[in-house]
Amino acid sequence: MGLIREPEGVDFVIKSKPLTEKQEKELSKFIVKRKLEIKKNLKKRHIHTTAPQK
């Protein structure tokens, strides 16, 4: 799928269906989980990429 550019003077409007309460909770849990995973992976990467101290 490619990038769709808006022609000058034209605005594309995307209208989504509202999320159910269950979907909102699932999405929030997923976001929190992913943020923790990313933070954990960044710490691991930082430990492995730093030069050993003498």
Residue pairs with C-beta under 8 A, 6 or more apart in sequence:
4 12
6 12
19 27
